[in-house]
Amino acid sequence: MFVIRPADAYSYAYLLGAYLGDGYVANTGRSFQLVIALDAAYPDIVEEVRGAIVLSLPASHPQEHRHAVHRSVHVTAGSKNWPQLFPQMGPGRKHERPIFLAPWQREIVERETWQFVRGLIHSDGCRSVNRFKTKLPSGRVAEYAYPRYFFSNLSADIRGLFCEACDSLGLRWTQPNARNISISHRSSVALLDEFVGPKR
């Protein structure tokens, strides 16, 4: 059997993150369709996902399908090769079954870790500003604000892959609840601002 691998590892690392964050592969009978669900408010991310699909699998022809009511867009591309490029595909939702990387995928993620993290955050994360008030000894109320990043996913395995990637990049993270990973340490946020940045 001829083994298919991504044509461009850099783009594939990003696409893998986007797929694990908010994507799936559907069996259409004669072929397979990759679907990445994105927020239509961020056209740059939609375009980057389209580009990553083409660079990962040059024979693919991605298309956009915008929801008539909701602010969402599905980037799709059909190919018989998606099961080889995304061996994580399977019946049911990703958080209801084990998700782990194949050895060749792990090698790509270890080389292109920032791209993997970018794909995860662009699909299932965000950058926000946390604002709070505190009362000073003088009685005056002071207001503070600091930026932080979130990654949110129901799958413990996918959260684990995100945290593992953050560890390798020196990013300090915490888990405030069952599905969210928060990064608010100043130096870690600065790195994320440099390599990921706010969604556009």
N, C-alpha and C positions, 0 to 999 in steps of 0.2 A: 504494500500500500504506500502510495506517495504521501509523504508527510508535508503538510502545509505549515509554514511559520510566517510571522508578520514580516512584511517587506522592510519596515522601518521600526526599529525597537523604540526609539524616542517617542514617536507618535503613538505606538501601541501601548506604551506604559500609561499615557494619558487616557487613551480609549478604554483600557482595562479598568482604570479608576472610575471612569464615567459609567461603564457597564455595571460594575459592582455597586455603585452608588444608586443608580436609577435606571437600569437597563435589563433587558432579557433577550433571549433568543427563542423564537417560535418556530415550530415545525409546520411548514405549510404544505407538506405532502411530498412534493417533488424537490423542494429546496428548504432553506431556512432563512428566517428574516431576523436581523438584528434590529432592536428597537431601543432607542435611548430617549427617555422622557425628560424634557427640559422646560424651564420657565421661559416663555416667549419674551419676557421683559429684558432678557440678556442676549441680544443678537450676536455679540462677539463670541459668546460661549457656543451658541448654536453653530456658528460658522467654524469654530475650532473643532468641534466634534465632527462635523462633516469632513473637514480636512484630514483629521486623524483617521477616519474610516478609509478614505481614499489612499492615504499614504501607507496604512497598515495592509490593505488589500486592494491594490491598484485596479483590479478588474471590477470592483464594486461601483455602484452608482447610487449614492445616497440621495434621499428625497426628504422633504419636510412636509409634515401634515399638521396643520394648525387646528386646534379645537375651535368649534364655532362659538362656544360660550366661554369656556374657561381659558385662562391665560397660560396655555401650555402648547408646546410643539413637540411632536415625535419625529425624531430623525431616524429614518429606516433605510436598510440596505439588504437586498437579498443575495444569498450565496450558499452553495452547497458546502463551503469551507468553514462556516462559522463554528460548527461543533469542534473542529480541530483548534481554532483560535481561541475559543471560549469553552474549554472542557467543563467549566462550572455549570453549564446549562443543564437543566433537568426539569422534571415535572414539579409543580408546586412553587410556592414562593421561596425566595432565597433564604429568608430567615427561618424557614421550617425544615431546612436540610443542611448538612455540613457543606461548608465552603472552604476550600483550600487551594493554594496555587500549585500548578504542576511545576516540576523542577526547572523547566526552561522558562516559565513565566517568572519564577522567583529570581532567576538570573537576570532577567530584564529589569525587574523591579529594583533589584540591588544596584544595578548600573544607573537606572533612570528614576531614582526615588522621588525627586521633586516632581517629575511629570506625573507619577502615580498619585501623589498627594494632591496635585492640582486637579486631576480628573475626579478624585473623590470629593473634594470640596466644591468644585464647580457643579457637580451633580447633586450632592446630598449634604452640602455644608453652606456656611455663610460667614461673613464678617459683620459684626455689629458693634455698637458702642453702648457700654453699660454705664448708666447714669444713676447716681445715688446721692442722698443728702445725709449729713451727719451733724450733730450738735457739738460745737466746740465748748471747752470749759468756760469761755467768756459768755456763753449763751447764744452766740451768733450761730446761724445755720450755714454751713458751707456745702457747696455743691461740687461733686467730682464726676469725672467721666474718663473711661479708659476703653480702648478697643479690645475686642477679643474675637476669636474664631470658634465656630462650632462645627462639629461633624455629627450628624444624627443618622443612625441606622438601626433597624430592629435586629439585625443579625449580629450575634456576639462574635462570630468568626470574622465578619467584615470589619467590625469595630476593632477587633484584634489586629487585623492586617494594617489598618490605619495607625493604630498606636505603635505597632512594631516599626512602621515606616517613620513615624515621628521620633521614636527613640534613636533610630539610626541617623537622623538629621540633627539630633540634639535639641529637639523641641520638647518643652515641658508641658505636659497635659494633665488634666484631671477629669474624672467622670462624675459629674454632679448628680446624674440619675441613670436609670437603666439603659436609656438609648442614646444619650448625648455624651460627646467628648468635647471638653472645653480647653482652649489654649488662651491664656490671658497674661502669662509672664511677659514682661516688656521685651526682652531680647528675642523670645520666641515669636512674638507678634511682629517684631521688626523683620525677622527672617521671612515670615509668611507674607508680609507686605511687599518684600523685595521679590519673592519668587512666585507668589500667587496673586495677592492683591484683591481688592473688592471685585465683586461680579460686575460684568459689563455686557 
